[in-house]
Amino acid sequence: MNEQRKDILQMLAEGKLTAEEADQLLAALDREAAAPTTPSSDARPKGKPKYLRVVVDATDDGTPSRVNIRVPLQLLRAGVRLAALIPPQALGEANKELSRSGIPFDLSQLKPDQLETLIEHLDELTVDVDQPDAKVRIFCE
């Protein structure tokens, strides 16, 4: 048994995780372990996205400006898995603070499978903003 599994089972035994949360984390570990570990697996298959990109092209006071953000999808996946470890009371407080800040997002509804589905279906999204020549593109690459 590897160290991650032991940690998950220990948290379950201590009551820090529900059985469902522990099951989800163990399933995520199984999915990672099921990935091929041959030397050729170091190169990701074509079409499998590695980054979430947000690109903003705009003109600010006549000067073209560009924002280009690349977020590794592994960072997002790890964040979702870590969110499963947050105790329910803390999730409630975090959700209240997000809502108070104008972000209507429920962290308790964030599941690893949902992130994977989003990544699979996110081809390219273009958002028009207030400036007529500004464009925001969100996509995976």
Phi, psi and chi 1 to 4 in degrees:
 res  aa     phi    psi   chi1   chi2   chi3   chi4
   1 MET       -  131.6 -177.6 -179.5  -52.2      -
   2 ASN   -82.5  169.8   68.8   26.3      -      -
   3 GLU   -63.7  -37.8 -166.4   63.8   32.6      -
   4 GLN   -63.4  -42.6  -68.6  173.0  -35.6      -
   5 ARG   -62.9  -42.5  -74.4 -175.3 -178.6  -77.7
   6 LYS   -60.9  -42.4  -74.5 -179.8 -174.0  177.3
   7 ASP   -62.3  -43.4  -69.3  -16.8      -      -
   8 ILE   -63.6  -45.5  -67.7  168.6      -      -
   9 LEU   -65.9  -35.6  -66.1  174.3      -      -
  10 GLN   -65.2  -43.4 -179.2   66.1   34.6      -
  11 MET   -63.6  -36.6  -72.5 -173.2  -75.2      -
  12 LEU   -63.8  -45.5  176.7   62.3      -      -
  13 ALA   -63.3  -33.7      -      -      -      -
  14 GLU   -82.2   -5.0  -66.7  171.7   -3.9      -
  15 GLY    82.0   10.6      -      -      -      -
  16 LYS   -77.2  -20.8  -66.6  178.9 -178.9  177.5
  17 LEU  -127.9  149.5  -69.1  176.5      -      -
  18 THR   -83.3  167.3   65.3      -      -      -
  19 ALA   -61.7  -37.4      -      -      -      -
  20 GLU   -65.8  -43.4 -178.0  178.6  -43.5      -
  21 GLU   -64.2  -42.4  -68.5  167.7  -25.6      -
  22 ALA   -62.7  -40.8      -      -      -      -
  23 ASP   -61.3  -42.6 -177.1   49.0      -      -
  24 GLN   -63.8  -42.8  -69.7  172.9   -9.4      -
  25 LEU   -66.2  -41.3  -69.9  170.9      -      -
  26 LEU   -64.9  -38.6  -69.0  170.1      -      -
  27 ALA   -63.6  -39.3      -      -      -      -
  28 ALA   -63.6  -40.2      -      -      -      -
  29 LEU   -63.7  -39.0  -73.4  175.8      -      -
  30 ASP   -63.6  -41.2  -70.6  -17.9      -      -
  31 ARG   -62.3  -41.3  -77.7 -166.7  -59.9  -87.1
  32 GLU   -65.6  -39.8  -72.2  177.3    7.1      -
  33 ALA   -69.7  -27.7      -      -      -      -
  34 ALA   -73.9  -15.9      -      -      -      -
  35 ALA   -64.9  137.1      -      -      -      -
  36 PRO   -61.1  141.6   16.1  -23.2      -      -
  37 THR  -115.5   27.0   56.7      -      -      -
  38 THR   -73.8  158.7   60.4      -      -      -
  39 PRO   -55.8  -31.6  -22.8   29.8      -      -
  40 SER   -74.0  -11.2   63.5      -      -      -
  41 SER   -77.6   -7.5   70.4      -      -      -
  42 ASP   -63.4  -35.2  -69.6  -11.7      -      -
  43 ALA   -86.4  120.6      -      -      -      -
  44 ARG   -67.9  145.9  -63.7  179.8   74.7  104.6
  45 PRO   -62.7  147.0   -3.1    6.0      -      -
  46 LYS   -61.1  142.2  -71.4 -174.1  178.9 -176.1
  47 GLY    91.1  -15.2      -      -      -      -
  48 LYS   -86.1  112.6  178.2  123.2  175.5  150.9
  49 PRO   -69.6  145.4   21.3  -27.2      -      -
  50 LYS  -115.3  -19.3  -65.8 -168.6  -72.8 -173.8
  51 TYR  -135.0  146.9  -63.1   96.6      -      -
  52 LEU   -96.7  124.8  173.6   68.7      -      -
  53 ARG  -112.5  137.9  -66.5  -83.3  -54.3  -89.6
  54 VAL  -126.2  117.7  178.5      -      -      -
  55 VAL  -120.7  127.4  179.2      -      -      -
  56 VAL  -121.0  122.6  179.7      -      -      -
  57 ASP  -114.6  124.6  -68.7  -52.8      -      -
  58 ALA  -151.0  169.7      -      -      -      -
  59 THR  -118.5  122.9  -55.9      -      -      -
  60 ASP  -115.2  110.9 -158.6   14.4      -      -
  61 ASP    54.6   43.3  -65.1  -30.7      -      -
  62 GLY    81.1   -6.5      -      -      -      -
  63 THR  -102.6  122.8  -54.4      -      -      -
  64 PRO   -64.7  138.5    2.3    0.4      -      -
  65 SER  -133.2  155.0   59.9      -      -      -
  66 ARG  -144.4  137.0 -178.4  179.6  179.3  117.7
  67 VAL  -119.4  132.0  175.0      -      -      -
  68 ASN  -136.3  107.2 -173.5   -4.2      -      -
  69 ILE  -113.1  129.7  -58.2  169.3      -      -
  70 ARG  -119.4  116.4  -91.8  176.2   57.2  164.9
  71 VAL  -111.8  122.5 -179.8      -      -      -
  72 PRO   -61.2  130.3  -19.6   30.1      -      -
  73 LEU   -63.1  -28.3  -70.6  174.3      -      -
  74 GLN   -62.2  -33.5  -76.2  -57.2  102.1      -
  75 LEU   -65.4  -42.4  179.2   63.0      -      -
  76 LEU   -65.1  -42.7  -63.9  176.1      -      -
  77 ARG   -62.2  -43.4  -70.7 -179.6 -178.8  109.4
  78 ALA   -63.9  -38.5      -      -      -      -
  79 GLY   -63.2  -39.6      -      -      -      -
  80 VAL   -65.4  -42.1  170.5      -      -      -
  81 ARG   -65.6  -38.7  -73.4 -168.8  -65.5  -90.9
  82 LEU   -67.7  -34.3  -72.8  174.4      -      -
  83 ALA   -61.1  -28.4      -      -      -      -
  84 ALA   -68.3  -17.5      -      -      -      -
  85 LEU   -89.3   -7.8  -59.9  176.3      -      -
  86 ILE   -73.7  128.4  -60.0  172.7      -      -
  87 PRO   -61.1  148.7  -17.2   26.0      -      -
  88 PRO   -54.8  -38.0  -22.2   29.4      -      -
  89 GLN   -63.5  -41.8  -57.6   86.7  -14.0      -
  90 ALA   -68.2  -35.9      -      -      -      -
  91 LEU   -61.2  -43.1  -84.1  176.7      -      -
  92 GLY   -59.7  -44.3      -      -      -      -
  93 GLU   -65.8  -42.6  -70.9  -61.2  -44.0      -
  94 ALA   -62.9  -41.3      -      -      -      -
  95 ASN   -63.5  -39.5  -74.1  -25.1      -      -
  96 LYS   -61.4  -44.3  -78.6 -175.4 -151.3  173.5
  97 GLU   -66.6  -39.8  -71.5  -59.7  -41.3      -
  98 LEU   -61.6  -45.3  -74.1  170.9      -      -
  99 SER   -62.7  -43.0 -179.1      -      -      -
 100 ARG   -61.9  -29.9 -154.5  175.4  -63.6  153.0
 101 SER   -87.4    5.1  -60.9      -      -      -
 102 GLY    87.0   16.6      -      -      -      -
 103 ILE  -113.8   98.0  -55.8  168.7      -      -
 104 PRO   -80.7   75.4   30.1  -32.2      -      -
 105 PHE  -128.3  133.1 -169.1   77.6      -      -
 106 ASP  -105.9  105.7 -173.8   -3.8      -      -
 107 LEU   -63.6  -26.2  -68.8  172.8      -      -
 108 SER   -70.2  -16.9   64.6      -      -      -
 109 GLN   -91.7   -3.8  -60.3  -58.5  -46.6      -
 110 LEU   -80.2  116.7 -172.3   60.8      -      -
 111 LYS  -125.0  146.4  -54.2  -69.3 -176.9 -136.2
 112 PRO   -56.9  -38.1  -24.5   32.8      -      -
 113 ASP   -63.0  -35.9  -66.6  -17.1      -      -
 114 GLN   -65.0  -39.8  -67.2  168.9  -26.8      -
 115 LEU   -64.6  -42.6 -179.9   62.9      -      -
 116 GLU   -63.3  -40.8  -67.1  -56.8  -39.3      -
 117 THR   -63.2  -43.5  -58.6      -      -      -
 118 LEU   -60.4  -45.2  174.4   65.0      -      -
 119 ILE   -61.7  -42.3  -69.2  168.4      -      -
 120 GLU   -64.0  -34.5  -71.2  172.4   10.0      -
 121 HIS   -97.6   -6.3  -69.5   94.1      -      -
 122 LEU   -84.4   95.4 -175.9   60.4      -      -
 123 ASP   -85.2  -66.7 -175.8   15.0      -      -
 124 GLU  -161.9  136.2 -176.3  165.9  -23.1      -
 125 LEU  -126.3  127.6  172.4   67.4      -      -
 126 THR  -114.2  131.6  -59.2      -      -      -
 127 VAL  -120.2  125.6  179.0      -      -      -
 128 ASP   -85.2  139.2  -65.7  -36.4      -      -
 129 VAL  -114.8 -177.9  -67.6      -      -      -
 130 ASP   -55.3  -39.0  -68.6  -19.4      -      -
 131 GLN   -74.9  130.6  -64.0  174.6  -23.5      -
 132 PRO   -61.1  -26.5   10.1  -15.0      -      -
 133 ASP  -100.9    2.1   61.9  -20.7      -      -
 134 ALA   -87.4  140.9      -      -      -      -
 135 LYS  -133.8  140.3  -66.8  -79.7 -174.4 -160.1
 136 VAL  -120.1  122.7  178.0      -      -      -
 137 ARG  -116.2  134.0  -67.2 -175.3  -53.0  132.8
 138 ILE  -125.6  124.2  -57.2  169.8      -      -
 139 PHE  -158.0  167.3   57.3   97.9      -      -
 140 CYS  -107.0  143.2  -68.1      -      -      -
 141 GLU  -136.4      -   66.4  172.7   11.0      -
